[in-house]
Amino acid sequence: MRKTIVACISFFFVLNSAKTQQRLVDSITKELQQPMADSNRALSMMRLAVDYEMVDTAKAYNAYRDGIKFASEKKLFYHLGRIYQNQSFLFNSSLRYSDCRSSLDTAVINYQKSDHPNAKLWEANAYGDIANVLKLQNETQQSVQYQLKCISLFEQLGLPDKLAIRYCNLSSLFGDLDEYEKSVEYANKALAVSRQTMNKQNLFMSYMSLAHALTGQEKNNEAKINLDSARVYADENSNIDILVTYYLISAQVFRKINKLDSAQFYFQKCYNVSVKYNYGYGKAESLIQMGAVSILQKKYNEAERYLLPGIKQAAEIHYFNMLNDGYKYLSDVYAVTGKYKEAYEYFQKYKGVNDSAVSLESKKFVSQLEKKYESVKKDGQIKLQKVQIQRKNILNYILVGSAVTILLISLLAYRTYSQKQKLQQQRISELETEKQLTATEAVLKGEEQERARLAKDLHDGLGGMLSGIKYSFNTMKGNLIMTPENAQAFERSMDMLDSSIREMRRVAHNMMPEALVKFGLDTALKDFCNDINQSGALVVNYQSIGMENVMLDQTISITIYRIVQELINNTMKHAAAKNAIVQVSKSNGGITITVEDDGKGFNPVILQGAKGIGWSNIQSRVEYLKGRLDVQSAADKGTSVHIELNIT
């Protein structure tokens, strides 16, 4: 079955009722009758056109034309770009993709002419909108190019919040091209920048994109884990694009792991929200995908009821990829149910859509060849002019080259000397680092040996003594006659003795977990998280990837266990969190640990001067394992600690 197509997200729509929209139109119309600055008037004319879109599209087109004329006469390039960009959304909703693209190209030209401080930001947004239009026209490779231009500008502007969604969009595009490694790469980039800002909506989208990318690699269990992580940040009040994407990806993951009822449930939710907001792509895809799931469930009558309206909707909005799937599925349904005439008719339609797509690709290929030919002619003329100029400059190059050669020889001699000095200093630093690591290793091993000795002494020595005392008291009780008051005091003493035995065993277990020695790191961490959950102090979701059969040196296992233990203890002491996620995964390069919580957060800068024993222990253990530590947190946005350990 064809993978789910995920919508690219770039802007949000606010959907108001027609009455509300008319009130907004009337308000702005009165506003425009008052004197105001030219820049404010241009923005008000744009807002009027936007508000007309739900009331009367013909008036919306006229309002955009008036705004364009006014901004052009006043040479307000930034405002002209904004008007053209908003006009593109109206063309897009009317399926006028060529006009939409032309409007966006004009917006980019005007942004580039403007010196407005926000011009570059909106130019980047326009590139993203062009990428989305190209995707709707099945121009996926060109869409990738424009999405990369958009990302490049946002990176220059230093806007990680904007980058997260663009990385998600690019991951989706690479998935459409079956380049799943790239798809996973950009989904991980989105997750990385989202963890920097701790923006819940971006974290939600990033986890979803990673889940979708992993299904392309058939890593369906990992996809399910990331889908569960996304659900922590889910918001049913999100905009239509995000909701549709969430439901489609959830359904796709459940279909991949053969939970067809759950897949059908999320496709139905996608259809319901698409009907609510009259979102054609969501309606078409959810109906046809529900038909596909019904075929897998052998519910052929139900499949037909989904596929027929889904095909009609896909045809109306020219959603050719999904239309093609719908024809194929319906042909299969009729073939299985013995309706061979209808099966043949829909198979011919399926073949016709494929042939049209091939023809369309051929035309595009010929057009590209023509453009390349014209480009080659121009390049020939330019090269001739360059040869003439180069002849005149050869003598100058020879003279300059001689001077540069002498200078380079001097620089190389100095560079060689400097390099030797740096190598010597680097070797000294490496020896100092090795010395520090050796000392840290000795301290950690000594600490764990002392913990093990104390745990054994407590359990075998003090534990045995307390158990013997309890046995003696029980024997004494049977041989004595006591007053009711003395009997009650005796029972209280026995309860205190039981509590002491339990507390002694808990302390011994914390000092050296028995599960860690007997069953390994994965089981010990799982037991630790379960104990925290049972205590009621915190809800901890433990996720293990590839750790089931991993055999580690006992010192390494104990060190990793202490790191996680200390991080969770810090969460319970300081974060005021309700939920936490502990994720431990094994890959070829080593072990990755992520601990996240939804607590009150803090400024990570304070850790630079922190003198607490707990945080110092975490840092020394990470350094001992030659790892990297990254802490992302902000006030009221929770905390995320990401650790990468280089264990071969």
Secondary structure, 3 states (H helix, E strand, C coil): CCCCCCCCCCCCCCCCCHHHHHHHHHHHHHHHCCCCCHHHHHHHHHHHHHHHCCCCHHHHHHHHHHHHHHHHHCCCHHHHHHHHHHHHHHHHHCCCHHHHHHHHHHHHHHHHHCCCCCHHHHHHHHHHHHHHHHHHCCCHHHHHHHHHHHHHHHHHHCCHHHHHHHHHHHHHHHHHCCCHHHHHHHHHHHHHHHHHHCCHHHHHHHHHHHHHHHHHCCCHHHHHHHHHHHHHCCCCCCCHHHHHHHHHHHHHHHHHCCCHHHHHHHHHHHHHHHHHCCCHHHHHHHHHHHHHHHHHCCCHHHHHHHHHHHHHHHHHCCCHHHHHHHHHHHHHHHHHCCCHHHHHHHHHHHHHHHHHHHHHHHHHHHHHHHHHHHHHHHHHHHHHHHHHHHHHHHHHHHHHHHHHHHHHHHHHHHHHHHHHHHHHHHHHHHHHHHHHHHHHHHHHHHHHHHHHHHHHHHHHHHHHHHHHHHHHHHHHHHHCCCCHHHHHHHHHHHHHHHHHHHHHHHHHHHHCCHHHHHHCHHHHHHHHHHHHHHHCCCEEEEEEECCCCCCCCHHHHHHHHHHHHHHHHHHHHHHCCCEEEEEEEEECCEEEEEEEECCCCCCHHHHHHCCCHHHHHHHHHHHHCCCEEEEEECCCCCEEEEEEECCC
